[in-house]
Amino acid sequence: MDELRLTGDGSHTLYSPEYGQTYHSRFGAIEESRHVFVQGVRLEELLKRNETVTLLEIGFGTGLNFWLSARPFLTGNRRLNYRAVEARLLPGETFSRLNHARLLGLEEPFGAFLRWRAGIGPADNREYHFRYDTISLGLFHGEARRADYGEETFHAIYLDAFSPDCNPEPWAEDYLKRLYRSLKPGGLLATYSSRRSVREALTACGFCVEKRPGSRGKREILSAYKP
Ligand SMILES: C[S@@+](CC[C@H](N)C(=O)[O-])C[C@H]1O[C@@H](n2cnc3c(N)ncnc32)[C@H](O)[C@@H]1O
């Protein structure tokens, strides 16, 4: 059972005894998520386009990246189509203990999400749809490799599995190649990992990989561009 922990910016994260890791940086879950992912794929620029924004996340976890990304869409008139994969969707009870929605002022959509979550059973490699106002979430509940990502589907990708040493599958080159194909040309993939093996695998897939300064407690992170 994952354990609730408070991080440096006052937002919650979870510790997974199975992976021996927390879901976010202990220095600040919201701070990290905003810096690494939302800013990493330049969501603000995507929002200025006159089209539905399509994002893919590998590792939905607490849903923090989803809610942070959804917030500007809920207050504006742009539409967000968010697709996520998650092998172990957290129980509703665990979601409801997290303080993210309260800190982000999203209690109402989060309440709707919890009611939707209550209708989903164990992982079955199927996609479930949650819709609220201008946002839609397609959540593939199962093993990431079993999902179909299509070709040039997404404007941007968040790669947020646990680290490669304890969670190697989503970092394998053949899998990253599928993510590359699913990204639109000009799209960005953001990840918190800056390790050499990840950089090399992304480069081998065709990405132009750039190091960026990390959020508190992390020197470097990666942003990968599809030419
Ligand atoms: C670091 S946590 C994700 C944090 C999340 N993005 C958030 O904002 O809370 C990694 C997540 O990836 C999921 N995961 C790991 N390997 C997976 C796989 N092969 N297929 C699907 N999900 C996977 C884990 O269950 C976990 O929820």
The ligand as an ORCA input file, in Angstrom:
! r2SCAN-3c Opt
* xyz 0 1
  C       6.539      8.160    -10.765
  S       4.926      7.481    -10.738
  C       3.978      8.608    -11.696
  C       3.691      9.918    -11.065
  C       2.531     10.589    -11.730
  N       2.823     11.086    -13.047
  C       1.933     11.625    -10.839
  O       1.822     12.795    -11.240
  O       1.574     11.260     -9.719
  C       5.077      6.175    -11.939
  C       3.770      5.520    -12.325
  O       3.988      4.718    -13.468
  C       3.230      3.523    -13.344
  N       3.881      2.497    -14.166
  C       5.117      1.998    -14.016
  N       5.396      1.080    -14.973
  C       4.298      0.994    -15.742
  C       3.970      0.206    -16.892
  N       4.852     -0.664    -17.397
  N       2.758      0.363    -17.450
  C       1.865      1.260    -16.933
  N       2.118      2.026    -15.844
  C       3.322      1.896    -15.243
  C       3.303      3.226    -11.858
  O       2.249      2.370    -11.454
  C       3.207      4.621    -11.244
  O       1.900      4.991    -10.958
*
